[in-house]
Amino acid sequence: MNLTHTLELFDTPKPARVECPITAQLKGRVFYEGTYWPARLYEAAADASSALAVSSWVTVVGRQGLTLLVSPPGVTICA
């Protein structure tokens, strides 16, 4: 069984609401399309000072396994 989680970027990024804080070092949780998902900052959008607070809105740009990849609003991701 292959347990490798490939990275998948979405064609159409969509909004999600932060439920547990997300930083460059720590995963958090978002509410996305009616359910809660683990989430982390996408590397292209992350820097050492990035921190996403509870109730803030983020953009879901992809996923890796069951973890959504998010970026702060207004950050452009080039795939």
Residue frames as a rotation matrix with the C-alpha (Angstrom) as fourth column:
MET 1
0.582 0.813 0.000 0.00
0.813 -0.582 0.000 0.00
0.000 0.000 -1.000 0.00
ASN 2
-0.455 -0.714 0.532 1.38
0.710 -0.651 -0.268 3.40
0.538 0.256 0.803 -1.01
LEU 3
0.339 0.578 -0.742 0.75
0.920 -0.368 0.134 5.96
-0.195 -0.728 -0.657 1.72
THR 4
-0.755 -0.654 -0.048 2.50
0.615 -0.732 0.294 8.82
-0.228 0.193 0.954 -0.07
HIS 5
0.346 0.869 -0.353 0.35
0.661 -0.493 -0.566 11.93
-0.666 -0.038 -0.745 -0.16
THR 6
-0.443 -0.491 0.750 0.82
0.889 -0.350 0.296 13.79
0.117 0.798 0.591 -3.40
LEU 7
-0.571 0.177 -0.801 0.33
0.178 -0.927 -0.331 17.51
-0.801 -0.332 0.498 -3.57
GLU 8
-0.287 0.575 0.766 -2.67
0.952 0.082 0.295 18.62
0.106 0.814 -0.571 -5.63
LEU 9
-0.872 0.054 -0.486 -3.32
0.036 -0.984 -0.175 22.27
-0.488 -0.171 0.856 -6.48
PHE 10
-0.004 0.972 0.233 -6.92
0.658 0.178 -0.732 23.17
-0.753 0.150 -0.640 -7.28
ASP 11
-0.439 -0.054 0.897 -7.90
0.849 -0.350 0.395 24.83
0.292 0.935 0.200 -10.55
THR 12
0.077 0.567 0.820 -10.27
0.063 -0.824 0.563 27.17
0.995 0.008 -0.100 -8.73
PRO 13
-0.875 -0.390 -0.288 -9.23
0.319 -0.016 -0.948 28.35
0.365 -0.921 0.139 -5.25
LYS 14
0.177 0.978 0.109 -12.13
0.308 -0.160 0.938 28.78
0.935 -0.132 -0.329 -2.82
PRO 15
-0.210 -0.233 0.950 -12.59
-0.674 -0.669 -0.313 30.56
0.708 -0.706 -0.016 0.53
ALA 16
0.139 0.237 -0.962 -12.53
0.597 0.755 0.272 28.92
0.790 -0.612 -0.037 3.95
ARG 17
0.585 0.111 0.804 -12.78
-0.498 -0.733 0.463 30.22
0.641 -0.671 -0.373 7.55
VAL 18
-0.478 -0.842 -0.251 -10.03
-0.191 0.378 -0.906 29.54
0.857 -0.385 -0.342 10.09
GLU 19
0.683 0.723 -0.104 -11.25
-0.129 0.259 0.957 27.60
0.719 -0.640 0.270 13.14
CYS 20
0.763 -0.582 -0.281 -7.88
0.473 0.207 0.856 26.87
-0.440 -0.786 0.434 14.82
PRO 21
0.642 -0.509 -0.573 -4.92
-0.535 -0.833 0.140 29.24
-0.549 0.217 -0.808 14.28
ILE 22
0.798 -0.442 0.410 -2.47
0.600 0.641 -0.478 28.42
-0.051 0.628 0.777 11.48
THR 23
0.582 -0.700 -0.414 1.17
-0.489 -0.708 0.509 29.53
-0.650 -0.094 -0.754 11.43
ALA 24
0.336 -0.561 -0.757 4.12
-0.863 0.137 -0.485 28.75
0.376 0.816 -0.438 9.20
GLN 25
-0.707 -0.706 0.046 5.18
-0.646 0.616 -0.451 26.10
0.290 -0.349 -0.891 11.75
LEU 26
-0.801 0.433 0.414 1.82
-0.085 0.601 -0.795 24.73
-0.593 -0.672 -0.444 12.95
LYS 27
-0.746 0.661 0.083 -1.15
0.352 0.285 0.892 23.14
0.566 0.694 -0.445 11.24
GLY 28
-0.794 0.597 0.120 -4.58
-0.472 -0.480 -0.739 24.43
-0.383 -0.643 0.663 12.15
ARG 29
-0.549 0.698 0.461 -8.16
0.719 0.675 -0.165 23.78
-0.426 0.241 -0.872 11.07
VAL 30
-0.897 0.320 -0.304 -10.54
-0.419 -0.833 0.361 25.44
-0.138 0.452 0.882 8.62
PHE 31
-0.081 0.934 0.349 -14.25
0.179 0.358 -0.916 25.23
-0.980 -0.012 -0.196 7.85
TYR 32
-0.722 -0.289 -0.629 -14.48
-0.569 -0.271 0.776 24.52
-0.394 0.918 0.031 4.12
GLU 33
-0.530 0.588 -0.611 -17.52
-0.592 0.260 0.763 23.59
0.607 0.766 0.211 2.06
GLY 34
0.404 0.909 0.099 -19.59
-0.639 0.203 0.742 22.54
0.654 -0.363 0.664 5.05
THR 35
0.884 -0.128 -0.449 -17.02
0.362 0.795 0.487 20.56
0.294 -0.593 0.749 7.06
TYR 36
0.743 -0.661 0.107 -13.85
-0.550 -0.512 0.660 20.96
-0.382 -0.549 -0.744 9.14
TRP 37
0.836 -0.541 -0.091 -10.46
0.301 0.591 -0.748 20.12
0.459 0.598 0.657 7.62
PRO 38
0.374 -0.830 -0.413 -6.89
0.556 -0.155 0.816 20.14
-0.742 -0.535 0.404 8.91
ALA 39
0.909 -0.062 0.413 -5.00
0.320 -0.532 -0.784 22.89
0.268 0.845 -0.463 7.11
ARG 40
0.166 -0.886 -0.433 -1.53
0.677 -0.217 0.703 24.31
-0.717 -0.410 0.563 6.74
LEU 41
0.471 -0.094 -0.877 0.00
-0.436 -0.889 -0.139 27.24
-0.767 0.448 -0.460 4.94
TYR 42
0.898 -0.210 0.388 1.04
0.440 0.478 -0.760 26.47
-0.026 0.853 0.521 1.39
GLU 43
0.130 -0.966 -0.224 4.83
0.853 -0.006 0.522 26.87
-0.505 -0.258 0.823 1.09
ALA 44
-0.382 -0.287 0.879 4.60
0.813 -0.557 0.171 29.47
0.440 0.780 0.446 -1.68
ALA 45
0.362 0.619 0.696 2.46
0.145 -0.776 0.614 31.67
0.921 -0.122 -0.371 0.61
ALA 46
0.845 0.002 -0.535 4.27
0.527 0.168 0.833 31.02
0.092 -0.986 0.140 3.91
ASP 47
0.008 -0.902 0.433 6.88
-0.054 -0.432 -0.900 33.16
0.999 -0.016 -0.052 5.54
ALA 48
-0.656 -0.396 -0.643 8.17
0.525 0.372 -0.765 33.17
0.542 -0.840 -0.036 9.09
SER 49
-0.961 0.275 -0.007 5.76
-0.196 -0.702 -0.685 35.93
-0.193 -0.657 0.729 10.15
SER 50
-0.481 0.831 -0.279 2.63
-0.413 0.065 0.908 34.38
0.773 0.552 0.312 8.62
ALA 51
-0.944 0.324 -0.056 -0.14
0.212 0.469 -0.857 33.72
-0.251 -0.822 -0.512 11.12
LEU 52
-0.555 0.829 0.059 -3.82
-0.151 -0.171 0.974 33.19
0.818 0.532 0.220 10.40
ALA 53
-0.898 0.202 0.391 -6.15
-0.422 -0.148 -0.894 33.96
-0.122 -0.968 0.218 13.28
VAL 54
-0.647 0.749 0.143 -9.43
0.668 0.647 -0.367 32.30
-0.367 -0.142 -0.919 14.23
SER 55
0.308 0.928 -0.212 -12.42
0.515 -0.350 -0.782 33.62
-0.800 0.132 -0.586 12.22
SER 56
-0.189 -0.394 -0.899 -10.20
-0.580 -0.694 0.426 35.04
-0.792 0.603 -0.098 9.48
TRP 57
0.861 0.500 0.094 -10.78
-0.177 0.467 -0.866 34.05
-0.478 0.729 0.490 5.87
VAL 58
-0.311 -0.948 0.069 -8.21
-0.352 0.182 0.918 32.18
-0.883 0.262 -0.390 3.78
THR 59
0.378 0.339 -0.862 -8.02
-0.926 0.122 -0.358 30.82
-0.016 0.933 0.360 0.27
VAL 60
0.349 -0.221 0.911 -7.83
-0.112 0.955 0.275 27.04
-0.930 -0.198 0.309 -0.19
VAL 61
0.167 -0.401 -0.901 -5.36
-0.946 -0.323 -0.032 26.46
-0.278 0.857 -0.433 -3.04
GLY 62
-0.064 -0.206 -0.977 -4.97
-0.585 0.801 -0.130 22.68
0.809 0.563 -0.172 -2.86
ARG 63
0.784 0.269 0.560 -4.50
-0.616 0.449 0.647 19.66
-0.077 -0.852 0.518 -0.66
GLN 64
-0.355 -0.826 -0.438 -1.91
-0.682 0.550 -0.482 17.12
0.639 0.127 -0.758 0.41
GLY 65
-0.868 0.216 -0.448 -3.58
0.395 0.847 -0.357 13.96
0.302 -0.487 -0.820 1.64
LEU 66
0.135 0.967 -0.217 -6.38
0.921 -0.042 0.387 15.10
0.365 -0.253 -0.896 3.95
THR 67
-0.103 -0.259 -0.960 -4.70
0.661 -0.740 0.128 18.42
-0.744 -0.621 0.247 4.76
LEU 68
0.770 0.404 0.494 -5.85
0.637 -0.533 -0.557 21.50
0.038 0.744 -0.667 2.88
LEU 69
-0.428 -0.904 -0.014 -3.25
0.895 -0.426 0.129 23.97
-0.123 0.043 0.992 1.67
VAL 70
0.662 0.745 -0.080 -4.23
0.743 -0.667 -0.057 27.57
-0.096 -0.021 -0.995 2.33
SER 71
-0.556 -0.760 0.337 -2.93
0.754 -0.632 -0.180 31.05
0.350 0.154 0.924 1.69
PRO 72
-0.468 0.387 -0.795 -3.86
0.414 -0.698 -0.584 34.41
-0.781 -0.602 0.166 3.18
PRO 73
0.586 0.734 0.343 -6.40
0.681 -0.217 -0.699 36.36
-0.439 0.643 -0.627 1.12
GLY 74
0.908 -0.170 -0.384 -4.83
-0.311 -0.886 -0.344 38.46
-0.282 0.432 -0.857 -1.61
VAL 75
-0.133 -0.978 0.162 -1.73
-0.547 0.209 0.811 36.27
-0.827 0.020 -0.563 -1.99
THR 76
0.619 0.321 -0.716 -1.35
-0.785 0.244 -0.570 35.05
-0.008 0.915 0.403 -5.57
ILE 77
0.114 -0.528 0.841 -0.16
-0.229 0.810 0.540 31.46
-0.967 -0.254 -0.028 -6.01
CYS 78
0.261 -0.104 -0.960 1.51
-0.965 -0.024 -0.260 30.56
0.004 0.994 -0.107 -9.29
ALA 79
0.642 0.049 0.766 1.41
-0.227 0.965 0.128 26.83
-0.733 -0.256 0.631 -10.02
